[in-house]
Amino acid sequence: MAENLFNKFNESIRDVQNDKIKSIVIGLFVLLGFIIFIYSIVIGIVREPLASVVDAVFVAVIIGSFTLVGIIIGKRL
């Protein structure tokens, strides 16, 4: 099953007309850029005591965004 899903994913990436996957991937990069921008602002404002909490939240948000995009791409295929 995983091989079949992988083959479908490869075919959809090769298909130039498939704008759905392209828009999802571009949206992921925009989301990651926004998250990094907000993270750098918060780290600049908040000093040492809360920096470890912000780091943990940053990692959780990055993992969550990749998971969300993976689910969306999986449902589109």
Secondary structure in CASP SS format (residue, H / E / C, confidence):
PFRMAT SS
TARGET T0000
AUTHOR 0000-0000-0000
METHOD secondary structure of the structure
MODEL  1
M C 1.00
A H 1.00
E H 1.00
N H 1.00
L H 1.00
F H 1.00
N H 1.00
K H 1.00
F H 1.00
N H 1.00
E H 1.00
S H 1.00
I H 1.00
R H 1.00
D C 1.00
V C 1.00
Q C 1.00
N C 1.00
D H 1.00
K H 1.00
I H 1.00
K H 1.00
S H 1.00
I H 1.00
V H 1.00
I H 1.00
G H 1.00
L H 1.00
F H 1.00
V H 1.00
L H 1.00
L H 1.00
G H 1.00
F H 1.00
I H 1.00
I H 1.00
F H 1.00
I H 1.00
Y H 1.00
S H 1.00
I H 1.00
V H 1.00
I H 1.00
G H 1.00
I H 1.00
V C 1.00
R C 1.00
E H 1.00
P H 1.00
L H 1.00
A H 1.00
S H 1.00
V H 1.00
V H 1.00
D H 1.00
A H 1.00
V H 1.00
F H 1.00
V H 1.00
A H 1.00
V H 1.00
I H 1.00
I H 1.00
G H 1.00
S H 1.00
F H 1.00
T H 1.00
L H 1.00
V H 1.00
G H 1.00
I H 1.00
I H 1.00
I H 1.00
G H 1.00
K H 1.00
R H 1.00
L C 1.00
END
